[in-house]
Each structure stands twice: as C-alpha cells, then as structure tokens.
Amino acid sequence: MRLRMAARLVRGLLVAISATGLAVSAKAQDRPQDKKIKIGVVFDLTGPLAGGGSELNYVGTKIILDHFAKTGVEGYKIEAVYADAQSKPDIAINESVRLLEQEKVDMVLGFFSSAQCVPVAARVEQLKKFMWMTTCISSAVFNEKGYKYVFRPQASGDQFGMMTMDFIAQNAKGKFGKEPKDLRVAIIHEDGAYGVDVSRGNEVGAKKAGFNVVLKEGYSATAPDLSALVTKLKRAKPDVIFHTGYNPDITLLLRQAREQGLKFGALMGHGAGYGVYEKLKEGMGADATYIFNTDPISIWLANQKTMDPKLPAVIKMVGEEFDKIKPGVAIRSAHVGIGASNTYVFMADVLPRAIKKYGGVDPDALRKAALDTDIPEGGTMLGFGVKFYGEGTPMAGQNERSFPVVIQYLEDKSHVVWPKSQAQREAVLPLPKGTTYSNQ
C-alpha cells in the first residue's frame, strides 16, 4: 500500500514538474527576443548573370542582412536563407517556392534579372506571400498587375531609358554640334524583359527629343555571334548607341565592333553589365574608358551632405565589409550599393513598423508597413526617397520616388554626369579623336 501511494506521489510530482516546464517553455517562446523572421534571398550566384552584376548585388544585400543578424530588429532574430537562381527564370521560380513552402521563410528578397522577377512576382502574389525586390527594373513586373504583396524600391526600366535620352538631348547642340532632330541614334537591347522595357523608355525619350532613330533591334543575350548586328550598326552610322545588355554579350558586341571598325560618338549603357566596371575593363581594356552607364547612383558617390545623417556610417560599413570580401577592386560597383541600400530600407524602415504597428511579420503586416513607407529624397543611401504607388494604381508596389543617374567611366573611376543636381563633373562627349570607336 505504501509503495502504491509513493508511486502515485511520484507520478503526480512528475506531472506537476512537466506542466511547469511546459508553462516556462511557452513563456520563453513568447519572449520577443526568441521571435524570428526568416528571409529567403534569391540571386544568381552562377551562370552569366552572376558576373553581370547579380553576385555583387548579393554581396551588398548579405552585408546588410549579416549586420541585422547581429543586432536583431525590434526583438526579432534575423535568419537569411540563400538560394542560387543559376541565371535561369524557371529555377528562380522553383527556388522561391521551395523557400516559401519547404524552408518556411516569411518572405523572399533580392532578384537581379527582370526575366525572373516578372514570373516570380506572379507566383509569390498567387501564394499571398511577401516579396521585396532589390534590383530588377522591368516595368512589366507591376504594370496593370494590381499586386498587393510585391514591392520594389528600385527605379523602373522605362526611367533608365528616358534618363539617357534626356541626357543626350540636353547635350546634343553643345557637345555634338547638332540639333536633336539631326542626331542619329541606335537602340539595341537584349530581348528579355529587362532589355525590352529599357528600350521602350529609350523610344519614348527619343520621340520626345525628336531624335532620328536609325536602328532599333533586339538580340538574345546568349547569342554566340553579334557580327550581323554590328554590320547593321555600321550601315546605320549612329552618333549615339543606346545599349541594354548583360555580360558577356556586351563584351562580345564591343569586341566584334572593334574588329569590324564600327565608329560612333557615344555609348550609353543601362545598368546590369554596364554597372560592373571590372568586367568591362577585363573584356575591353582601355576601351572601357568613356563608356556611360545609367543606374541608381553608387552609394559611394551620393551626396552625403543632403543625406539622412545616420546613413554615411552605414555606407562606410558597407564599403569596409566589401573591401574585405573583394580586396583591390578599382571601382566599388553600384550594384553592391543597390543591394545594400534597398535591403537596408526594408530592414530599417519597413520591418520595424510591421512589428511595432501591425503586430508581426506575416504577409499582411509587411504589406501594410510597406504601404506606410514615406522616406523623403536623401533618405536612402542611393539618394532617392521611397513612397510606393498604392493599391488601385497602374504601378502598385513600385517606388514613385526612385531615379537613376548617368555616370561615365574615366581613368578607372566613375563620375556622375547627369542630372545636373547630382553631377560631379562635365561629361566627355563625343568620344575623343583617336580612341578606338571614335567617329571624329
């Protein structure tokens, strides 16, 4: 009898201890410091897009995520789960779905290629999950889609195309000695979502300026030979070539242009491969000098005097971390800063608001927090502000305050030359006499 009573007492004590333990465990789980947001990050770490700028965007993004992994956000731990899209849209889709459904990430972030962003955005929206695009630029991602859970602080492709046209239009008379209507321009582009979108902006800008468009043609970014396109350019005799491409197609085009003796007055690039000076220099040598590129401003060139005072320290940190990862790089690519700045906006502005104002990190809390974003010009490391077009507008989810700038590569440095409000020096136009492609 005594043994049975003792056994009952032991069992009761164990149940009590177990219940107490469960209560303590439940309370521990409720502690803010134990809460976590899992962020799925997708970039191209292999394939042609990796060297075209995607890997550099990944580096900038990872620097910021690593920083917040150390500090946390409003008591939430930050856990990033990385995936390689391998420069293929189908893999980008599959990896995004895998991260959301198998890895159970709370959201997906990143994405370099517009050819990936367009289908991935549609799939993520279908799943009613949150997507934050740091890099890709195609307007087709948002145009008339009515998305609720997809956001992009980055400038859109049509803005890139119109910016370069405006730059040349404003310099036609002073630099080329021609009225805009007498200036011969060629618009060439890779035929994916990115190239098509920028070229549309080029067309709109060319029409507005009154340029004489002597050639407009697309091509596959994976084409093994672009000599036929070079031949058409030679016949068209453009003063300015507006080109949207990745790499190695840029290097291939310019190498064959040199071999065939193509001459022109200026080459205007639009982000992607034109934003990776090391690759341009590797493929072209000294001929990389004088090339123009249109992109959000490099965070290391942005005017810090008009910037939110807390940002220069962040820019310094990103630069120092990048130099550890890739020492000896002549020019810190704008791609690094694009990834860093656009990720920082989410981590420092959107995420804290979702947690404090909307109670957590579920898709609707993140969506509401993003729609509340109201950052003025100078409030990001890229210089522009952030305010998203709201639901019911044609470009819902796109940042209405973003803008690119035109830079020129000179003596292994990049210089902002347009718009005037951001310009650091005057542009060298047209190509100086005696240089490889100069038509002077």
N, C-alpha and C positions, 0 to 999 in steps of 0.2 A: 504493500500500500504506500509506504513511504517513498519507495523507488518510483512508483507511478506519479505521485504528487510532485516529486522532484523533477521528473521528466516534463510534466506539464508546465512547471515554473520556468524551466529552461527554454521550452518552446515559446512560451509567452514572452520571455525576455528577448529571444532572437527576433520574434515578430516585431516587438517594440523597437529594437535596435534597427531592424531593416526599414521600418516605416520612418524612423527618424532620419536614417541615411537617405531615403528617397526624398524626404522633405528638404534636407540640406542640399541634395543634388539638384532638386527643382529650383531652389532659391539661387544656387550657383549659376544655373543656366539662365536665370532671369537677370543676372548681373549684366549691366551694359558692357563691361569690358570683355565678356565672353561672347558677345554678339559678333557676327561676321558677315561681310559681303564678299561673295566670290565673283570675280570679274573674268570673263573669258576674253582673251586677247588674240586676235587673228591678224597676222601679217604674212607676207611672202618671204620666207627665210631661205628658200631655194628657188631655182628657176630664174628666168630672165628678169622678172620684176624685182627680185631681191637686190641686184646690183643697180637697178634703175631708180632706186630710192626707197623701196619698201623696208629693207633691212635697217636703213638709217632712221626711218620713222619708228620702227620697233625699238631701236636703241633709245631714242628720246622718250618714248612712251614708258619703257621699262625703268628708266632713271626716275621718272616721277612716281610710278607705282611702287618702286622699291623705297623711295623716300616716305611715302604714306604708309607703307607696310611697317615701318619703324615707329611711326607716330600714332597710327590709327586715325579714325575720323569719328568724332563725337562718341567715343567709346566702342566703336566697331573696329574689329580687326579687318585688315585688307589682305585678301588672298587672290593672287592672279594665277590663272591657268592659261598657258600659252599654246597656240596651235599654228602650224605652218600650212598656209593655203597653197603652197607649191606653185604659185603663178597660174593657177587653174580655177576658173569660176565654180566648176562642179565640186571641187574639193573644198573651196571656201564655204559653199552651202553646207556640204556634209559635215565639215568640222564645226561650223556654227551650231547646227542642230545637235551634234554629238555633245558639244559643251553644255548646251542648254538642257538636253534631255538625259544624258548619262552622267556628265560631271556635275550637273545640278547647279551651274553658275546662275547668278541672279540677273546677269546682263551680258551682252557682248560689246566689245570696244575695239577700235582700230580700223583696219581695212584700207588698203592702199589703192587698189585698182577699181576704177569705176565699173569695169565689166563684171566685177564681183559684187560691188555694192548694190547694183540695181536688183539682181535676183535675191541676194541675201536679205536685203531690206524687206522685200515682199514676203519672204519666208518667215522672218522674225516677227513681222507685223501679224501675219497669219496665226502665229503661235501666241500672240499677245504678250510678247516679251520686249524688254527694253534694249535699244541699240543706240550706241553713241559712236558716230563716225569721225575719226580724227583727220582723215586725209583725202579720200577720193572726192572728186569735184563735179561729176556729171549732174546736170540739172535734171536729167531723166530719173534720178533717184526719187525726186519729190514731185515733179510737175504733174499736177492734177491727180495725185495718188490719194490724198486725204489720210495720210498716215497719222496715227496717234502716238506711237511708241518709238518712232525713229527720229533722231536729231543729229544735226551736223553744224558745228561752229565754223567749219572751213568755208572759204569762198567757193562759189559755184563756177562751173566751166565757162558759161557764157560771159561772166565777168572777166575771166582771163583773156578771152578772145577780143572783147571790146576794149579792154585796157591797152593792149598792144597796138590796136588800130588807132586809138586816140593819141597815143604817144607819137606814132609816125605822122599822123595828120597834123599835129601841132608843130612838128619839126620839118615838114615837107619843104616849105619855102625857105626857111632859114638854113637847113642843113643840106638838102638835096638841090636847092635852087629851082624847084618845080612847084607848080600849083598841084594840089591833091588830085585833080582830075587828070593830070598828066603823069602821075606816078603809077608805074606798072607794078602790081603786086601779085604774088602767087600764094595760094593757100593749100598746103599739103598736110596730111594727117594720117595717123594710124586709124584703121576703120572700126575700132571698138567704141564703146560708149563714151570713153574719155575724149578720144580724138574727134569724134563726130560732134560732140557737144561744144568743144572749144572752137571748132571750125564754124559752127553756126554763129557763135559770138563774133568770130572774125568777119563773117559775111555781113552781119548786121552792122558792125563797125565800119566795114568797107563801104557799104551803101550810104551810111550816114556821112562819111568823109568824102564820098564821091570818087573813090579810087577806081582806076582801070584794072579790074581783076582779069589777068591774062591766063591764069590756070587755077583750077580747083580740083584736087584729086586725092582720094584716099588709097591706102595700101595696107596689106597685112603686116602687123608688127613682127611677125615671124618669117617674112619673105626672105629667101636666101639671096636675092638679087634685086637691086633697085636701079639698075642701069637704064631701064626703059623710062623710069620716072625722071632720071637725070637728063636724058635726051629731050624729053618734053620741056623740062625747065630751060634747057639751053635754047630751044626754039622760041620759048615764050619771052626770054630776056627780061626777067623781072628786076626791078630796082630793089625790092624787098621781098624776102621769102618768110612767110609765117608758117612755122612748122610745129606740129604737135606729135611727139613721139616718146618712146621709152628708151631703151638701150638693150641690145646692140644695134637696133635699127638706125639710130641717129649716127653712130659711128660708121655703119655701112653706107648710108646715104652720103655722108660727107667725104668718106674715102673715095667712093666712086665719082663724086662730083669733082674732086681734085684730079683724079685720073683722066676724066673726060674734059677737063678745062672749063667747068661751069664758073661763071662770074656773076657777081651781084653786089649790091651796095650795103645790105644789112641782112642778118639772120636773126629772126625773132623766135625764141623758143617759149614753150608754155609748160613750165613745171616738169614733173616726172624726171625723165633722163636729163633734161637740161638743168635740173636742180642738183645734179651730182657732178661737181666740177672735177673731182678726181678721176671719174670715168671719162669725161670729155678730154681731159689732159692726157690720160693714158692712151686713148684712141687717136687723138689728133695732134698731140704735141703743142707746139707754139700756135697752131691754128685755132686753139680753144680761146685765145685772146680775142677780144672784141665781140664775142657772142653775147646776145641778150637772153635773159630768162625772166619769165613772169611767174611769180609765186607770192604767197604771203611773205612778208619781209623776214629776213633772218633775225632771230631774236637778238643776235649779237650786233646787228646794225640798227635796230629800232631805237628811236629817240627816247632815252631813259628820263630826260628832263620833264617830259609830258606824261610819263607813265605812273601808274599807281606805285607809290613809294615802297611797297613791300615786294615788288617784282624784281628789281635789279639783283637782290640777293639770291633769288631763285635762279635767275639767268646765270649768275656766277657759278652756282652749284651745278647746274646742268653742264656748263662748259667744262668745269673741273672733272666731273664724272665721265664726260665724253672723252676727254683727253687721256684718261686712264684706260679707257676701253680701246680707243683708236689713237694712239700717240703719233705725232708727226704729220697729221693731216694739214695740208696747206690752207684750206678753207673749210670751216665747220659748215657743212651743208645746211641749207634752210630746212631740209627735210627733218633733221634732228629736232629743230625748234618747233616745227609744225606738230610733230608727235608730242613733244613735251608740253607745249602751250595748250593745245586743245585737250589733252588729258588733264592738265592742271585745272582748267576751267571746270571740268566735271568734278574732280576730287575736292577742290577748294570752295566751289560755289554751289553746284547742284546737289551733290551728295549730302553735305551738312544740312541743307534746307529740307531734303527729303526726310532725313532722320528727325530733325527737331520740329518741323512744321507739319509733316504728313505721317509721322509715326513709324518710319522704317524704310526698307529698301525693296519693297515689292514693285512691280512694273508701274502701277498707278501712282505710287508715291514718287517714284523717279520722274514719271511723266509730268506730274503737277509741278514738281520742283523745277524741272527744265523750263516749263512754260512761264514760270515766275522770274526766270533769269533776266536781269536788266543791268548789264555791265556797259558803262559808257566808253567812248573812244579813249584809248590809253589804259584801259582796264585789263588788258591781256598782254602777254609777252610779245604777241605779234602786232601790237599797236591798235588793232581794231576793237570795237566793242562787241557785245553779244546780246541779241534780242531775237528770239525765234518767231517766225511767222506762225500765227495761231491756227487752230482748227477752223476749217471752212475757207481758208485762203489757198490759192493755187500751189504755193510752195510751202505748205505747212511743214514745220520741222527744220527749215533752212534758216540759218543766221542772216538776218537782214542787214546787219551792221558790218559784215566782213568785207574785206577788199584785198586784192593782191597789189604788188608793186612791180616795177620793171627794174631789174638790176643788169649791170654789164660787168663782164669779167675782164679785168685789166691787171697785168703783172702779178698773177696768182692771187688776186684779191677781188672780192665782189663789191660793187658800189651801187647804191640805189640812185637811179637817174630819173625816175618818174613814179608818182606825180610830184609836182614841184614842192608840195608841202612836206614830202619825205625825202626829197633829193639831197644827196651828199655831194654830188659833183655833176658837171655837164656831161652829156653822153658824147662819145666819139662816133660821129656819123658823117658821111658814109665810111665804109672800110677804107683805111689809109692806102694810098697808092703804093704798090709794091708788095702788098700782102697777098697771100695765095689766091683768095677768091675775089679780090677787088676788081671792080669793073671800071676803075678810074684810069 
